[in-house]
């Protein structure tokens, strides 16, 4: 039974939660759940720790973050095995996540040594003459971090690392489907000498969140998860800063001037890797009508022959289980609804085992069908032809989401036009929207989010500028 991590100590409770392996349904472990009293102690602990962490010098924060990165690398196999077991993530992708998490902490260490301190030209207005101005960013205090199941290490790292880099503190609620990886990270934080109370890792139920959103000791909510939950939390978090990284139904546009044959495997991997359980997984594939039939045939052949499905512990597997049977059943119902409206299965639904869904490829889907309009979070892709570039851009924008989009073209003018016209947080040229590196600004508009992650951008979200104005004598 795994304890939670509070005030630099491991504690147990009488409440427990079973963590289930999505591949075989076996219970991996029991984790202790925090009740209301423990959640309150976590807030008290993080609030008290801030008096110390806000004063820690930059060199110390950087040293600690680099130490954390090294310790993650030293325990790489343990992290990988935990992610595969509790998330069902294919082992090669889990290895990539662990490697990225180490990079996230190392980059945060670099950011801790940099600052945005700058002077203000006070004499830019007559009233400012005779004054000196200076601006520095200061940490906020206690941050409530809520993370999802699909990247149980690196999405936790993207909250914890900038928190440590800025001297803030955090009460971290990991996803109850995948809490073991976050608790393993807590072991690393403890060994690296993180100030007791700075990062409290306490799995708890959703029922304890609403009171925290009204708690004046908590200065920020950093949430990654579904749009429905995220926007509801924001509406209740009246007096704190909020950063939301939510969902999407990412689109790819393939122009006839692109090297579309080279794009096929990239798009397939972006759509079906980890069973499509990423908010930037490729879901809508828009192909120019002049190449539609050729692209479709090549894409379907590649998916059937080159996208292995099955046990996530096998190194060749790309599509493992979905997180639970209910997630699979929901998407299968969406496919049935789309077929009733005229959609055609190019690769039909194929169920395996407890919760595996093989890649599904559809065409002739209506714009209002859930498989196009909503976030599938599943190994599902919809192919749609278009006649000109303007139509393609309009189709990308015809979504309530706006996270990232990919454009495959060799025409630089089209690339810049897409950059200027698409209503998304990131436009990727000759790359799938599933691509992300740790220091880029990451987040969306519309229902896809509010604020940005990525090390320096998260640090900006987690700090406030403060002015120093000095009147000369």
C-alpha positions in Angstrom: 0.0 0.0 0.0 1.4 3.3 -1.1 1.4 6.2 1.4 1.0 9.8 0.4 3.8 12.4 0.8 3.1 15.2 3.2 5.4 17.7 5.0 8.4 15.6 3.9 7.0 12.4 5.4 5.2 9.3 4.2 1.8 8.9 5.8 -1.1 6.4 5.6 -4.8 6.8 5.9 -7.8 4.5 6.4 -9.1 5.4 3.0 -7.6 3.6 0.0 -8.0 3.4 -3.7 -7.1 0.6 -6.1 -4.8 1.3 -9.0 -5.7 -1.0 -11.9 -3.5 -2.1 -14.8 -5.5 -1.1 -18.0 -4.0 -4.0 -20.0 -5.1 -6.9 -17.8 -7.3 -5.4 -15.1 -5.1 -6.5 -12.3 -4.8 -4.4 -9.2 -1.2 -3.1 -9.1 -1.4 -1.4 -5.7 -3.5 0.4 -3.2 -2.9 4.0 -2.6 -3.9 5.9 0.5 -6.5 8.6 -0.1 -6.4 11.9 1.7 -9.5 12.9 3.5 -10.6 16.5 4.2 -8.4 16.7 7.3 -5.3 15.6 5.4 -6.0 18.0 2.5 -6.2 20.8 5.0 -2.9 19.8 6.5 -1.3 19.7 3.1 -2.5 23.3 2.5 -1.2 24.4 5.9 2.1 22.7 5.2 2.6 24.3 1.8 1.6 27.7 3.1 4.1 27.5 5.9 6.9 26.2 3.7 6.5 29.3 1.4 8.1 31.5 4.1 11.3 29.5 3.5 11.1 28.6 -0.2 10.5 32.2 -1.4 13.9 33.1 0.1 15.9 30.3 -1.5 18.7 31.6 -3.8 18.6 30.8 -7.5 21.8 28.7 -7.3 20.2 26.4 -4.7 17.0 26.0 -6.7 19.0 25.2 -9.9 21.2 22.8 -8.1 18.2 20.9 -6.7 16.4 20.8 -10.0 19.5 19.3 -11.7 19.8 16.8 -9.0 16.1 15.8 -9.5 16.8 15.3 -13.2 19.8 13.1 -12.5 17.8 11.0 -10.0 15.0 10.5 -12.5 17.6 9.3 -15.0 19.1 6.9 -12.4 15.7 5.4 -11.8 14.6 5.4 -15.4 13.6 1.7 -15.5 11.5 2.0 -12.4 9.6 5.0 -13.7 9.1 3.3 -17.1 7.8 0.1 -15.5 5.4 2.1 -13.3 4.0 4.1 -16.3 3.5 1.0 -18.4 1.7 -0.7 -15.5 -0.7 2.0 -14.4 -1.2 3.9 -17.6 -0.9 1.1 -20.1 1.5 3.3 -22.1 3.6 1.3 -24.6 7.1 0.9 -23.2 9.0 2.8 -25.9 6.6 5.8 -25.4 7.0 5.5 -21.6 10.8 5.6 -22.0 10.4 8.8 -24.0 8.2 10.3 -21.3 10.8 9.6 -18.6 13.6 11.1 -20.7 11.5 14.2 -21.4 10.7 14.6 -17.7 14.4 14.6 -16.9 14.8 17.3 -19.6 11.9 19.3 -18.0 13.6 19.4 -14.6 17.0 20.2 -16.1 15.6 23.1 -18.2 13.8 24.4 -15.1 17.2 24.5 -13.4 18.5 26.7 -16.2 15.5 28.9 -15.9 16.0 29.3 -12.2 19.3 31.0 -12.9 17.7 33.5 -15.4 15.3 36.3 -14.5 13.3 38.9 -16.2 14.4 41.8 -13.9 14.4 45.0 -15.9 14.4 48.7 -15.6 11.5 51.0 -16.5 12.1 54.2 -18.4 10.4 56.5 -15.9 11.2 59.7 -17.7 9.0 58.5 -20.7 6.4 60.7 -19.1 6.8 64.1 -17.4 5.5 62.8 -14.1 8.3 60.2 -14.0 11.2 62.5 -14.3 13.4 62.2 -11.3 12.4 58.6 -10.5 14.1 55.2 -11.1 12.0 52.2 -11.9 12.7 48.5 -11.5 10.5 45.4 -12.1 11.1 41.9 -10.7 8.8 38.8 -10.8 8.0 37.2 -7.4 6.5 33.8 -6.5 2.8 33.6 -5.7 2.7 31.1 -2.8 0.7 27.9 -2.7 -0.3 26.4 -6.1 -3.0 23.7 -6.4 -1.7 21.3 -9.2 -4.2 18.8 -10.7 -2.8 16.4 -13.3 -4.3 13.8 -15.7 -3.6 10.1 -16.3 -2.1 10.2 -19.7 1.4 11.6 -18.9 1.7 10.7 -15.2 5.3 11.9 -15.0 6.0 14.6 -17.5 2.8 16.5 -17.1 3.4 16.4 -13.3 7.0 17.6 -14.0 5.6 20.6 -16.0 3.9 21.8 -12.9 6.4 20.7 -10.2 9.6 21.9 -12.0 8.5 25.5 -12.6 7.1 25.6 -9.1 10.4 24.7 -7.6 12.3 27.0 -10.0 10.3 30.0 -8.7 10.2 29.2 -5.0 6.5 28.5 -4.9 4.9 25.6 -3.1 2.3 23.1 -4.3 -0.4 20.7 -3.2 -0.4 18.2 -6.0 -3.4 16.0 -6.8 -2.3 13.3 -9.3 -4.9 11.5 -11.3 -6.4 8.6 -9.3 -6.0 6.3 -12.2 -2.2 6.9 -12.3 -1.0 8.1 -8.9 1.9 5.7 -8.5 4.3 7.6 -10.9 3.7 10.9 -9.0 4.4 9.2 -5.7 7.6 7.7 -7.1 8.6 11.2 -8.2 7.9 12.3 -4.6 10.5 9.8 -3.5 13.0 11.5 -5.8 12.0 15.0 -4.6 12.5 13.9 -1.0 16.0 12.4 -1.8 16.9 15.6 -3.5 16.2 17.6 -0.4 13.1 19.5 -1.4 12.0 21.7 1.6 9.4 19.7 3.6 5.9 20.9 2.6 7.1 22.6 -0.7 5.6 19.8 -2.7 2.9 17.7 -1.1 1.7 14.7 -3.2 -1.7 13.8 -1.9 -4.2 11.7 -4.0 -7.7 12.7 -3.1 -11.2 12.7 -4.5 -12.8 15.4 -6.6 -15.2 16.2 -3.7 -12.3 18.0 -1.9 -11.5 20.4 -4.7 -14.3 23.0 -4.4 -13.3 24.2 -0.9 -9.7 24.6 -2.1 -10.9 26.9 -4.9 -12.2 29.3 -2.2 -9.2 29.0 0.0 -7.4 32.4 0.2 -4.1 30.6 1.1 -4.0 29.0 -2.4 -2.9 31.6 -5.0 -3.1 29.6 -8.2 -4.8 26.6 -9.8 -2.8 24.8 -12.5 -5.1 22.2 -14.1 -4.6 19.7 -16.9 -7.5 17.6 -17.9 -10.9 17.7 -19.7 -12.4 21.0 -20.9 -15.7 20.3 -19.1 -14.0 20.0 -15.7 -11.4 22.7 -16.3 -13.8 25.5 -17.2 -16.1 24.5 -14.3 -13.1 24.8 -11.9 -12.2 28.2 -13.3 -15.7 29.5 -12.8 -15.4 28.5 -9.1 -11.8 29.8 -8.6 -12.9 33.4 -8.1 -9.8 35.0 -6.5 -6.8 33.0 -7.7 -4.8 32.8 -10.9 -5.8 30.0 -13.2 -3.9 28.1 -15.9 -5.8 25.5 -17.8 -4.4 23.0 -20.3 -7.4 21.2 -21.7 -8.5 19.2 -24.7 -8.5 19.3 -28.4 -9.4 17.5 -31.7 -6.2 18.4 -33.5 -6.3 18.7 -37.3 -3.7 18.1 -39.9 -3.8 19.7 -43.4 -2.0 17.9 -46.3 -1.4 20.1 -49.4 -0.6 18.5 -52.8 2.7 20.3 -52.9 3.9 18.5 -49.7 5.9 15.3 -49.5 2.7 13.6 -48.4 4.2 10.1 -48.7 6.7 11.0 -46.0 3.9 12.6 -44.0 1.8 9.4 -43.8 3.9 7.6 -41.1 4.2 10.8 -39.1 0.4 11.4 -39.1 -0.3 7.8 -38.3 2.0 7.8 -35.3 0.5 11.2 -34.2 -3.0 9.8 -34.4 -2.6 6.3 -32.9 0.4 6.4 -30.6 -0.6 5.5 -27.0 -4.1 4.8 -28.3 -4.6 8.4 -29.2 -4.8 9.4 -25.5 -3.2 12.8 -25.9 -5.0 16.2 -26.1 -2.9 16.9 -29.2 -3.4 13.5 -30.9 -4.3 13.8 -34.6 -8.0 13.3 -35.0 -9.0 15.3 -38.1 -7.0 14.7 -41.3 -7.8 17.1 -44.1 -6.3 16.1 -47.5 -6.5 18.0 -50.8 -8.9 16.3 -53.2 -6.2 15.9 -55.9 -4.3 13.5 -53.7 -7.1 12.2 -51.4 -7.5 8.7 -52.9 -3.7 8.1 -53.1 -3.2 9.4 -49.5 -6.1 7.4 -48.2 -4.8 4.2 -49.7 -1.3 4.7 -48.4 -2.5 5.8 -45.0 -4.8 2.8 -44.5 -2.1 0.4 -45.7 0.5 1.9 -43.3 -1.9 1.8 -40.3 -2.8 -1.8 -41.0 0.8 -2.9 -41.5 3.0 -0.6 -39.4 0.9 0.3 -36.2 1.2 -2.7 -33.9 -1.5 -3.2 -31.3 -1.4 -5.1 -28.1 0.6 -5.6 -24.9 2.2 -2.3 -23.8 5.2 -4.1 -22.4 6.2 -5.3 -25.9 8.7 -2.9 -27.5 7.0 -3.1 -30.9 3.5 -2.0 -29.6 2.3 1.4 -30.5 -1.4 1.1 -29.5 -1.9 -0.4 -26.1 -5.1 -0.4 -24.0 -7.2 2.6 -23.4 -7.3 3.7 -19.8 -10.5 1.7 -19.0 -13.3 -0.1 -20.8 -15.7 2.8 -20.4 -13.4 5.1 -22.4 -13.4 2.5 -25.2 -17.1 2.0 -25.2 -17.8 5.7 -25.4 -15.8 6.0 -28.6 -17.3 2.9 -30.1 -20.7 4.4 -29.6 -19.5 7.6 -31.4 -18.4 5.5 -34.3 -21.7 3.7 -34.5 -23.6 7.1 -34.4 -21.3 8.4 -37.2 -22.0 5.3 -39.3 -25.7 5.8 -38.9 -25.2 9.3 -40.4 -23.4 7.9 -43.5 -19.8 7.6 -42.3 -17.7 4.8 -43.8 -15.1 2.7 -41.9 -11.9 2.4 -43.8 -10.5 0.5 -40.8 -13.3 -0.8 -38.7 -13.6 -1.0 -34.9 -11.6 -3.9 -33.5 -11.7 -4.7 -29.8 -9.1 -6.7 -28.0 -8.9 -7.9 -24.4 -10.1 -5.7 -21.6 -9.9 -2.2 -23.1 -7.8 -2.3 -26.3 -9.3 -0.5 -29.3 -7.4 -1.0 -32.6 -6.9 2.1 -34.9 -10.2 3.3 -36.4 -10.2 5.3 -39.6 -13.4 6.9 -40.9 -14.4 9.0 -44.0 -17.6 10.7 -45.1 -18.2 12.0 -41.5 -20.6 14.8 -40.9 -19.2 18.0 -39.3 -21.6 17.7 -36.4 -20.7 14.0 -35.6 -19.0 13.6 -32.2 -16.1 11.8 -33.9 -15.3 15.2 -35.5 -16.7 17.7 -33.2 -15.6 16.4 -29.8 -12.3 15.2 -28.4 -12.1 11.4 -28.9 -9.0 10.8 -26.8 -8.8 7.4 -28.6 -7.1 5.7 -31.6 -9.5 7.4 -34.0 -8.9 9.4 -37.2 -11.3 11.0 -39.6 -10.2 11.6 -43.3 -11.8 14.5 -45.2 -11.1 15.9 -48.6 -11.0 19.6 -49.4 -10.7 21.6 -52.6 -8.6 24.6 -51.7 -6.4 25.9 -48.9 -8.9 28.5 -47.8 -11.5 25.8 -47.3 -8.9 23.7 -45.3 -8.1 26.5 -42.9 -11.8 27.2 -42.4 -12.4 23.6 -41.5 -9.5 23.6 -39.0 -11.0 26.7 -37.4 -14.6 25.2 -37.4 -14.0 23.7 -34.0 -14.7 24.7 -30.4 -11.1 23.6 -29.6 -7.9 25.4 -30.5 -4.8 23.7 -29.2 -2.4 22.8 -32.1 -2.7 22.1 -35.8 -0.3 20.7 -38.4 0.2 21.9 -42.0 2.1 19.8 -44.5 3.2 22.0 -47.4 6.4 23.1 -49.3 4.9 26.6 -49.9 6.3 29.1 -47.4 3.4 31.5 -48.1 0.9 28.9 -47.2 2.8 28.2 -44.0 2.7 31.8 -42.9 -0.9 32.2 -43.9 -1.8 29.2 -41.7 0.2 30.8 -38.9 -1.7 34.0 -39.2 -5.2 32.6 -39.7 -5.5 29.5 -37.6 -7.2 30.0 -34.2 -4.9 27.6 -32.3 -2.1 27.9 -29.7 0.5 26.4 -32.0 0.9 25.9 -35.8 3.3 23.2 -36.8 4.6 23.1 -40.4 5.5 19.7 -41.9 5.0 18.3 -38.4 2.1 16.7 -36.6 0.3 18.7 -33.8 1.2 15.8 -31.5 4.7 17.2 -31.4 5.9 19.1 -28.3 9.2 20.0 -26.7 9.6 21.2 -23.1 10.6 24.8 -23.5 8.0 25.8 -26.2 4.9 27.7 -25.1 2.1 25.1 -24.9 -1.5 25.7 -24.5 -4.7 26.6 -26.4 -7.5 29.0 -27.0 -11.3 28.6 -27.2 -12.2 25.6 -25.1 -8.6 24.2 -25.2 -7.3 26.2 -22.4 -6.2 29.4 -20.6 -2.6 30.4 -20.1 0.5 28.6 -21.2 2.9 25.8 -20.0 6.5 25.3 -21.2 9.2 26.2 -18.7 9.7 30.0 -19.0 6.0 30.5 -19.8 4.8 28.4 -16.8 7.3 30.4 -14.7 5.6 33.6 -15.9 2.2 32.2 -14.9 3.5 31.2 -11.5 4.9 34.7 -10.7 3.7 38.3 -10.5 5.6 41.4 -11.5 6.3 43.8 -8.7 7.5 47.4 -9.3 10.2 49.3 -7.3 10.0 53.0 -7.8 12.6 55.3 -6.3 12.3 59.1 -6.2 15.8 60.6 -6.4 16.5 63.3 -3.8 
